[in-house]
């Protein structure tokens, strides 16, 4: 151990202040940098996964049903209702649709019905976690 790693003199015992060694201070700094470098990629990865998550319309429990203008599941052939989407929508597609664009491969009315369905998703339903991720402010 080098003499520069040991603080000069004894800490002031009356005040209870301990003077940390240079080695301890460097170790604490290294831990802080390591934590920062670990957290930043995690945030970036979370943002990417949110944009690639999927929302099926309707979910597996509503397979074969149609979606009316209010976003409710109705029997096939219901007047003014739309068949479910052939593929799930990504978080990015849904986010853009909430900003005014239509969902890919849909008409304006169909997109609005699907968005109403997505807004009605609840915990436990397929696609809810993705929906919650894209609507939660950061």
C-alpha positions as CSV (number, residue, x, y, z in Angstrom):
1,X,0.0,0.0,0.0
2,X,1.4,3.4,-0.9
3,X,1.6,6.2,1.7
4,X,-0.5,8.4,-0.6
5,X,-3.5,6.0,-0.1
6,X,-3.5,6.6,3.7
7,X,-4.8,9.9,4.9
8,X,-2.3,12.1,6.8
9,X,-3.0,12.2,10.5
10,X,-5.9,10.7,12.3
11,X,-9.5,11.6,11.7
12,X,-11.1,14.0,14.1
13,X,-12.7,11.6,16.5
14,X,-14.7,14.3,18.3
15,X,-16.7,15.2,15.2
16,X,-17.0,11.6,14.0
17,X,-15.8,12.5,10.5
18,X,-13.7,9.8,8.9
19,X,-11.4,10.8,6.0
20,X,-11.8,8.2,3.3
21,X,-8.6,7.1,1.6
22,X,-7.9,7.9,-2.0
23,X,-8.4,4.3,-3.0
24,X,-11.9,4.3,-1.5
25,X,-12.8,7.5,-3.3
26,X,-11.6,6.1,-6.6
27,X,-13.6,2.9,-6.0
28,X,-16.7,4.8,-5.3
29,X,-16.3,6.9,-8.4
30,X,-15.8,3.7,-10.5
31,X,-19.0,2.3,-9.2
32,X,-20.9,5.4,-10.1
33,X,-19.6,5.5,-13.6
34,X,-20.4,1.8,-14.0
35,X,-23.9,2.3,-12.9
36,X,-24.4,5.2,-15.3
37,X,-23.1,3.2,-18.2
38,X,-25.3,0.3,-17.4
39,X,-28.5,2.4,-17.0
40,X,-28.3,4.4,-20.2
41,X,-28.4,1.4,-22.6
42,X,-31.3,0.0,-20.6
43,X,-33.3,3.1,-21.2
44,X,-32.5,3.0,-24.9
45,X,-33.4,-0.7,-25.1
46,X,-36.7,0.0,-23.3
47,X,-37.6,2.7,-25.9
48,X,-36.9,0.4,-28.8
49,X,-38.9,-2.5,-27.3
50,X,-41.9,-0.2,-26.7
51,X,-41.9,0.8,-30.3
52,X,-41.7,-2.8,-31.4
53,X,-44.2,-4.3,-29.0
54,X,-47.5,-5.5,-30.5
55,X,-51.2,-5.0,-30.0
56,X,-53.5,-7.5,-31.6
57,X,-56.9,-6.2,-32.6
58,X,-58.8,-8.1,-31.3
59,X,-56.8,-10.2,-28.9
60,X,-57.0,-14.0,-28.9
61,X,-60.1,-14.0,-26.7
62,X,-62.0,-12.0,-29.3
63,X,-60.9,-14.0,-32.4
64,X,-63.6,-14.1,-35.0
65,X,-65.5,-11.1,-33.6
66,X,-65.9,-7.7,-35.2
67,X,-65.2,-4.3,-33.6
68,X,-67.8,-1.6,-33.7
69,X,-67.2,2.2,-33.8
70,X,-67.1,2.4,-30.0
71,X,-64.3,-0.3,-29.9
72,X,-66.5,-3.0,-28.5
73,X,-66.4,-6.6,-29.7
74,X,-69.6,-7.6,-31.5
75,X,-70.8,-10.7,-33.4
76,X,-69.5,-11.0,-37.0
77,X,-71.7,-9.3,-39.6
78,X,-72.9,-6.5,-37.2
79,X,-73.8,-3.5,-39.2
80,X,-71.2,-0.7,-39.1
81,X,-68.6,-3.0,-37.4
82,X,-65.3,-4.1,-38.8
83,X,-63.5,-7.4,-38.9
84,X,-60.4,-7.7,-36.7
85,X,-57.0,-6.8,-38.1
86,X,-55.1,-9.6,-40.0
87,X,-52.0,-8.7,-38.1
88,X,-51.1,-7.0,-34.8
89,X,-50.1,-3.3,-34.8
90,X,-46.7,-2.2,-33.4
91,X,-46.4,0.3,-30.6
92,X,-45.0,2.8,-33.1
93,X,-47.9,2.4,-35.5
94,X,-50.4,2.9,-32.7
95,X,-48.6,5.9,-31.4
96,X,-48.7,7.5,-34.8
97,X,-52.4,6.7,-35.1
98,X,-53.1,8.5,-31.8
99,X,-51.4,11.5,-33.3
100,X,-53.7,11.6,-36.3
101,X,-52.5,9.1,-38.9
102,X,-54.5,6.0,-39.7
103,X,-53.4,2.5,-38.8
104,X,-51.7,0.7,-41.7
105,X,-54.0,-1.1,-44.1
106,X,-57.2,0.5,-42.6
107,X,-59.7,3.1,-43.6
108,X,-60.2,6.2,-41.4
109,X,-63.4,4.7,-39.8
110,X,-61.8,1.3,-39.3
111,X,-58.7,2.9,-37.7
112,X,-60.8,4.9,-35.3
113,X,-62.8,1.8,-34.3
114,X,-59.5,-0.1,-33.7
115,X,-58.1,2.8,-31.7
116,X,-61.2,2.8,-29.5
117,X,-60.7,-0.9,-29.0
118,X,-57.1,-0.3,-28.0
119,X,-58.1,2.5,-25.6
120,X,-60.5,0.1,-23.9
121,X,-57.8,-2.5,-23.2
122,X,-57.4,-3.5,-19.5
123,X,-54.7,-5.2,-17.5
124,X,-54.6,-8.9,-18.4
125,X,-55.7,-8.4,-22.0
126,X,-53.3,-9.1,-24.9
127,X,-51.6,-5.8,-25.9
128,X,-52.4,-3.9,-22.7
129,X,-48.7,-3.7,-21.6
130,X,-47.7,-2.3,-25.0
131,X,-50.6,0.2,-24.9
132,X,-49.7,1.3,-21.4
133,X,-46.0,1.7,-22.4
134,X,-46.8,4.0,-25.3
135,X,-49.3,6.2,-23.4
136,X,-47.3,6.6,-20.1
137,X,-45.4,9.9,-20.1
138,X,-41.7,9.6,-19.5
